[in-house]
Amino acid sequence: MFRNVLGRLVTETGCVRRYVVKALVTRKVSAASVSVRSFSDVKDEVGQPFDVSLLEFLVCPLSKKPLRYEAKTNELINKELGIAYPIVDGIPNMIPQEARLIQKDIDTSTTPMQD
């Protein structure tokens, strides 16, 4: 019984080694034959449009308040917290760490001056 198990183990290990070596060689060849995209290609692509009907369901993950879509910047805006969530290829990126802070307008005439 042990001879049979040991024989299978040696045979299967050899098959796995041959498969791994073959896969590595194939990966090197396929990586070399793939064309590389440049950054200029990305500018020409048109991103997926954002589906405005999603605003009915989407809320800010931090404040749980509704968001406003800004078409000019392609972002979802939370005016209360001053956060803008980017939309990439029609998909809103709702990760708070990746959101952009919006500078709030500060009225300097009502702000007390310090001497």
N, C-alpha and C positions, 0 to 999 in steps of 0.2 A: 504494500500500500504506500509506504513512504517513497519507494522508488518511483512509483507512478506520479505522486504529487511533486516530487523533486524534478522529475523529467518535464512535467507540465510547466513548472515554475521557470526552469531554465529556458524552455522553448518560448513561453510568453514574454519573458524579459528580453530575449533577443529580438522578438517581433516589435516590442515597444521601442527598443533602441533604434532599430532600422526605421521605424515610422517617425521618430523624433528627428533623426538626422535628415530624412527625406523632407520633412516639413520645414526644417531650418533652411535647407537649400532652396526649396520652393519659395519661401518667404523672401529670401535675398534676391532671387530672380524677379519676383513680381514687384518688389519694392523699387527695383532699378528701372523697370519698364513703365511704371506709372508716371504720368506727366504731373508736374508740380504746378499748382495754381498760384498766381501772383496776386498781390493785393489789388492790382488794377482790375482784375476780373470781378472782385467783390463789389466794386463801385457800380458796375454796369448792371448787376442783378437787381431785379425789383423784388422787394420783400413782400411777404404775404400781408394782405390788408387785415387790420384788426376788425373783428366782428363786434360792432357796437352793441348788439343784443346781449353780449356777455356782461355788460355793465349792470344788468338787472340782478346778476348773481354774485358778482365780484365785490368784495369789500376789502378794506385795508387790513392786513394781518395784525397790525399793532393796535389800531383804535376800533376796529370792526365797523367803521363808518363807510358809506358809499364813496366811490371814486369818480372822478371826472376825467373824460378822455380828452387829451390835447392832441389834435391832429398835426399841428405844426411841428411838435417835437416828438410825436409818436410815443407818448407816455401817458400813464394813468396817474392822476394828481390827487393827493390828499392835501387839501388846502389847510385843514386844521393843524396838521403836524408839519406841514411844509416839506413833504416828501413826494418825489416823482419816481414811479416804477417804470423801467424801460419795457418796451414791447419789441421782441426780437422775432422776426419771421412770423408775425401775427400772434405770437404767444407771449402773454404778459409774464414778466419775471417778477414774481411777488416776494422775493427774498429780501428782507429788510436791509441786510448788509450790503446789497448791491444797488439799493435805491439811491437816488441823487437828492441831496438837500437843496431845497429852493430857498433863495434869499427872500425873506419877507420884506415888503416895503415898510420902511420906518419913516414916519413923519417927524422931521427934525424940529418943526415949529412947536410941537407939543412936548418934546423932550426937554427936561430942565437942563440948563447949561451949568456945568461945574467950573468954578473959578479957581 
